[in-house]
Amino acid sequence: MFCLNNFSELQWIAIGSIGTFVLAIAAFISLFVQSKQFRKTRADENERAFKNSSVQLITDFDRQFQELADTRSEIAKIIIVNKILESDKIEKYERFDNQLDDIYDFFDTLGFFVIENYIKAEVVHQYFYHWFEHYYDFYMLYDVKTLTGYNETVWINLLKLSKILNQIEVKQLAKSRSEITKEMLLRFFSDERQESN
């Protein structure tokens, strides 16, 4: 028959050490699981906070964009009346009287907020992709930046924003977006011209 009295002091120490080791491992596993749960909870909280701040920021940007309705309408009028889309270049950029600059400043700032992760790109896509893609295609088609004579640091976020928003568009449509034609731009600017009326 097994008797506890027959254990030597070293055997008791060994059993105690094994028990302590098992408890330490159990405590470590428990801490690891709790840490993982804490990180997941923290990540979920951060994501919720990011979404909430994105909604607040996009609301502010949307208000600013609506305040540019008259500017957008005037730009469209200049493009249509001067038949700019029938040409391959803009003869007199000055006729825009810095109004195009206001639009590209707006989108460049929006791009900065996306690139620096202050606002979710998907939210910007939802609110502004339609307008951005047309204004950006006009910008590229007519090489607006060169016409302005501004230095290289102006509107540096437009290209990055275009790539980000196009990736979202491709992901949603499961195909590449089609290039915008001058006819599509004419329809777009006709709508923009009507916007403030």
Kinemage of the C-alpha trace (Angstrom):
@kinemage 1
@onewidth
@group {chain A} dominant
@subgroup {mainchain}
@vectorlist {calphas} color= white
{ca met a 1} P 0.000 0.000 0.000
{ca phe a 2} L 1.153 3.470 -0.890
{ca cys a 3} L 2.021 5.641 2.098
{ca leu a 4} L 2.610 9.368 2.100
{ca asn a 5} L 5.031 9.051 4.978
{ca asn a 6} L 7.502 7.135 2.812
{ca phe a 7} L 8.215 10.165 0.597
{ca ser a 8} L 11.503 11.834 1.258
{ca glu a 9} L 11.844 15.544 1.643
{ca leu a 10} L 13.428 15.779 -1.838
{ca gln a 11} L 10.458 13.988 -3.358
{ca trp a 12} L 8.086 16.460 -1.719
{ca ile a 13} L 10.173 19.350 -3.003
{ca ala a 14} L 10.117 17.843 -6.515
{ca ile a 15} L 6.332 17.417 -6.379
{ca gly a 16} L 5.971 20.989 -5.120
{ca ser a 17} L 8.246 22.273 -7.897
{ca ile a 18} L 6.258 20.419 -10.552
{ca gly a 19} L 3.034 21.796 -9.091
{ca thr a 20} L 4.450 25.318 -9.073
{ca phe a 21} L 5.650 24.860 -12.653
{ca val a 22} L 2.198 23.634 -13.758
{ca leu a 23} L 0.545 26.594 -12.011
{ca ala a 24} L 2.993 28.994 -13.660
{ca ile a 25} L 2.219 27.530 -17.101
{ca ala a 26} L -1.528 27.739 -16.408
{ca ala a 27} L -1.123 31.368 -15.295
{ca phe a 28} L 0.936 32.165 -18.400
{ca ile a 29} L -1.699 30.571 -20.675
{ca ser a 30} L -4.437 32.462 -18.868
{ca leu a 31} L -2.546 35.764 -19.257
{ca phe a 32} L -1.872 35.003 -22.927
{ca val a 33} L -5.569 34.325 -23.603
{ca gln a 34} L -6.627 37.430 -21.666
{ca ser a 35} L -4.037 39.514 -23.506
{ca lys a 36} L -5.310 38.243 -26.849
{ca gln a 37} L -8.904 38.995 -25.855
{ca phe a 38} L -7.859 42.449 -24.631
{ca arg a 39} L -6.063 43.185 -27.931
{ca lys a 40} L -9.123 42.036 -29.917
{ca thr a 41} L -11.447 44.134 -27.743
{ca arg a 42} L -9.087 47.083 -28.079
{ca ala a 43} L -8.881 46.623 -31.857
{ca asp a 44} L -12.691 46.448 -32.059
{ca glu a 45} L -12.978 49.638 -29.985
{ca asn a 46} L -10.400 51.369 -32.184
{ca glu a 47} L -12.264 50.302 -35.334
{ca arg a 48} L -15.566 51.615 -33.932
{ca ala a 49} L -13.909 54.900 -32.949
{ca phe a 50} L -12.317 55.172 -36.417
{ca lys a 51} L -15.688 54.571 -38.078
{ca asn a 52} L -17.369 57.158 -35.849
{ca ser a 53} L -14.695 59.777 -36.514
{ca ser a 54} L -14.849 58.952 -40.250
{ca val a 55} L -18.590 59.598 -40.258
{ca gln a 56} L -18.092 62.923 -38.471
{ca leu a 57} L -15.304 63.990 -40.804
{ca ile a 58} L -17.160 62.929 -43.947
{ca thr a 59} L -20.168 64.946 -42.803
{ca asp a 60} L -17.918 68.012 -42.476
{ca phe a 61} L -16.340 67.368 -45.879
{ca asp a 62} L -19.752 66.844 -47.453
{ca arg a 63} L -20.919 70.189 -46.092
{ca gln a 64} L -17.802 71.884 -47.488
{ca phe a 65} L -18.345 70.234 -50.865
{ca gln a 66} L -21.955 71.414 -50.965
{ca glu a 67} L -20.704 74.925 -50.198
{ca leu a 68} L -18.663 74.652 -53.412
{ca ala a 69} L -21.839 74.110 -55.503
{ca asp a 70} L -21.716 77.605 -57.045
{ca thr a 71} L -18.009 77.228 -57.774
{ca arg a 72} L -18.606 73.831 -59.374
{ca ser a 73} L -21.450 75.259 -61.432
{ca glu a 74} L -19.292 78.144 -62.621
{ca ile a 75} L -16.479 75.758 -63.581
{ca ala a 76} L -18.938 73.669 -65.576
{ca lys a 77} L -20.276 76.775 -67.296
{ca ile a 78} L -16.753 77.836 -68.314
{ca ile a 79} L -16.003 74.348 -69.663
{ca ile a 80} L -19.257 74.114 -71.623
{ca val a 81} L -19.516 77.694 -72.938
{ca asn a 82} L -15.859 77.721 -74.045
{ca lys a 83} L -16.189 74.208 -75.547
{ca ile a 84} L -13.050 73.123 -73.723
{ca leu a 85} L -13.946 69.447 -74.053
{ca glu a 86} L -13.902 69.796 -77.835
{ca ser a 87} L -10.232 70.736 -77.646
{ca asp a 88} L -7.151 68.827 -76.523
{ca lys a 89} L -5.898 71.626 -74.317
{ca ile a 90} L -7.046 74.554 -72.227
{ca glu a 91} L -6.045 77.764 -73.970
{ca lys a 92} L -6.619 80.155 -71.068
{ca tyr a 93} L -6.490 78.634 -67.617
{ca glu a 94} L -6.959 82.116 -66.117
{ca arg a 95} L -10.628 82.110 -67.122
{ca phe a 96} L -11.210 79.625 -64.261
{ca asp a 97} L -10.189 82.394 -61.839
{ca asn a 98} L -8.827 79.913 -59.262
{ca gln a 99} L -12.163 78.077 -59.062
{ca leu a 100} L -10.663 74.794 -60.261
{ca asp a 101} L -7.954 75.312 -57.640
{ca asp a 102} L -10.648 75.310 -54.938
{ca ile a 103} L -11.950 71.927 -56.140
{ca tyr a 104} L -8.509 70.349 -56.356
{ca asp a 105} L -7.556 71.822 -52.975
{ca phe a 106} L -10.657 70.177 -51.524
{ca phe a 107} L -9.864 66.758 -53.019
{ca asp a 108} L -6.184 67.048 -52.118
{ca thr a 109} L -7.118 67.668 -48.471
{ca leu a 110} L -9.525 64.743 -48.593
{ca gly a 111} L -6.700 62.629 -50.000
{ca phe a 112} L -4.417 63.669 -47.159
{ca phe a 113} L -7.021 62.563 -44.611
{ca val a 114} L -7.336 59.169 -46.320
{ca ile a 115} L -3.596 58.630 -46.753
{ca glu a 116} L -2.853 59.543 -43.129
{ca asn a 117} L -5.676 57.281 -41.884
{ca tyr a 118} L -7.804 60.028 -40.392
{ca ile a 119} L -10.778 58.859 -42.406
{ca lys a 120} L -11.726 55.537 -43.958
{ca ala a 121} L -11.168 55.352 -47.700
{ca glu a 122} L -14.396 53.374 -48.118
{ca val a 123} L -16.373 56.242 -46.614
{ca val a 124} L -14.724 58.756 -48.946
{ca his a 125} L -15.430 56.428 -51.866
{ca gln a 126} L -19.096 56.211 -50.921
{ca tyr a 127} L -19.531 59.968 -50.669
{ca phe a 128} L -17.210 61.414 -53.301
{ca tyr a 129} L -16.061 58.873 -55.874
{ca his a 130} L -18.483 60.032 -58.573
{ca trp a 131} L -17.271 63.649 -58.383
{ca phe a 132} L -13.646 62.861 -57.751
{ca glu a 133} L -13.212 60.542 -60.712
{ca his a 134} L -14.622 63.113 -63.157
{ca tyr a 135} L -12.695 66.069 -61.787
{ca tyr a 136} L -9.546 63.954 -61.593
{ca asp a 137} L -9.903 62.697 -65.160
{ca phe a 138} L -10.361 66.306 -66.314
{ca tyr a 139} L -7.259 67.211 -64.279
{ca met a 140} L -5.210 64.483 -65.965
{ca leu a 141} L -6.650 64.896 -69.463
{ca tyr a 142} L -5.884 68.617 -69.566
{ca asp a 143} L -2.714 68.521 -67.441
{ca val a 144} L -4.185 71.126 -65.104
{ca lys a 145} L -1.236 71.100 -62.708
{ca thr a 146} L 1.167 72.171 -65.443
{ca leu a 147} L -1.226 74.910 -66.561
{ca thr a 148} L -1.300 76.372 -63.060
{ca gly a 149} L 2.468 76.743 -62.873
{ca tyr a 150} L 2.373 75.548 -59.257
{ca asn a 151} L 5.355 73.712 -57.858
{ca glu a 152} L 5.572 69.963 -57.349
{ca thr a 153} L 4.302 70.019 -53.759
{ca val a 154} L 0.819 71.195 -54.737
{ca trp a 155} L -1.937 68.560 -54.977
{ca ile a 156} L 0.415 65.682 -54.218
{ca asn a 157} L -2.400 63.611 -52.710
{ca leu a 158} L -4.616 63.494 -55.808
{ca leu a 159} L -2.811 60.628 -57.530
{ca lys a 160} L -2.670 58.566 -54.336
{ca leu a 161} L -6.346 59.209 -53.641
{ca ser a 162} L -7.195 58.183 -57.201
{ca lys a 163} L -5.352 54.873 -56.807
{ca ile a 164} L -6.988 54.137 -53.451
{ca leu a 165} L -10.513 54.961 -54.613
{ca asn a 166} L -10.057 53.047 -57.876
{ca gln a 167} L -8.940 49.969 -55.924
{ca ile a 168} L -12.157 50.165 -53.916
{ca glu a 169} L -14.174 50.603 -57.105
{ca val a 170} L -12.507 47.580 -58.721
{ca lys a 171} L -13.098 45.529 -55.581
{ca gln a 172} L -16.793 46.460 -55.542
{ca leu a 173} L -17.370 45.916 -59.271
{ca ala a 174} L -14.974 42.968 -59.601
{ca lys a 175} L -13.597 44.624 -62.751
{ca ser a 176} L -11.530 47.628 -63.750
{ca arg a 177} L -13.377 50.878 -64.152
{ca ser a 178} L -13.795 52.132 -67.686
{ca glu a 179} L -12.005 55.263 -68.761
{ca ile a 180} L -14.058 58.418 -68.720
{ca thr a 181} L -14.569 59.884 -72.191
{ca lys a 182} L -15.022 63.521 -73.139
{ca glu a 183} L -18.704 62.762 -73.762
{ca met a 184} L -19.018 61.465 -70.211
{ca leu a 185} L -17.250 64.576 -68.934
{ca leu a 186} L -19.648 66.754 -70.913
{ca arg a 187} L -22.638 65.013 -69.282
{ca phe a 188} L -20.988 65.327 -65.876
{ca phe a 189} L -20.253 69.042 -66.252
{ca ser a 190} L -23.746 69.618 -67.629
{ca asp a 191} L -25.074 68.122 -64.395
{ca glu a 192} L -22.638 70.205 -62.339
{ca arg a 193} L -23.794 73.336 -64.121
{ca gln a 194} L -27.381 72.569 -63.120
{ca glu a 195} L -26.383 71.762 -59.509
{ca ser a 196} L -26.674 75.274 -58.096
{ca asn a 197} L -29.688 76.326 -60.187
